[in-house]
């Protein structure tokens, strides 16, 4: 159990990358699923 | 790799989401082409299938129900409890909690998020941000399902020489509600089962379970 970052070290860039990656997937997926049907595809 | 280990849970689910989505698109494309050939119509390309409303309506109907599930779960667990379930606060803890419990306003810590420290509308928004985002994804994916479903139904109507219907007419059809409710029922069943079964069953080491030796009447450990 040695190779991880203790919570005491505070917020890391990796967490922000994970968070914004998921937001991007959700926003991109929703835009794709709304725009294409609106175009009549 | 520290970064991989620190974020392993998100990375696993992101990866299996993409694998399942690609698998769904391939299976759906093959099935769609089988149907086209049965009707003596030419097969369509993979690119054409994944940008079609036929594919999108199937993806969107599952998205909306998953996000509705979490939206309701987050909202209901503010005010309702299940004694003995690790998914629930303990009886008596219902409600949004005091500022002291929630570490907001004058009770913030040096490492608290900035919007927890400020008052007014920003604190209200941040205090409900998880519910707001999950609710928005639910509403938008349900809207996407309704748009794509309208296009699919109108394509089928055209093949049968029937007139097209409007979006408002589509959301009143049995097709829309069948697609919607068949997903909702399974989500509600699974959440209810998780809440009820976790009172008496355990998974050693899982964050979704009480410790193996915790008593059956104990609710979430952190609300003790």
Interface residues (C-beta under 8 A of the other chain):
Chain A: X3 X4 X5 X10 X11 X12 X14 X15 X18 X21 X22 X25 X26 X29 X30 X32 X33 X34 X36 X37 X38 X40 X41
Chain B: X1 X2 X3 X5 X6 X7 X10 X11 X14 X17 X51 X52 X53 X56 X59 X60 X63 X111 X137 X140 X141 X143 X144 X145 X147 X148 X150 X151
